[in-house]
């Protein structure tokens, strides 16, 4: 829900609504990070919506203990954050962003067994 909270409505060229999945892809691409999770999710034929892809990516990152690092890479570019999120988003507040990332880094100690 953090990823969707106060997300600006964007549309693709063909009119499909963009979601946090598109934000994550763009953020990791800007950092020139080829993320195995993005590659994995884009190769799943059953996923048809950006929300479904985003959820699959989050599950992948939890299982592989990469969620905090992946999200942190996306949150480095404040210009991109302003492009994707309105002012009330916790990602635009340095304090909230630090608290969220701190909590996510603590999740790296937890072993997740989720169906990918």
Beta strands, then each sheet from edge to edge (+ up, - down):
strand 1: 10-11
strand 2: 17-18
sheet 1: 1+ 2-
end
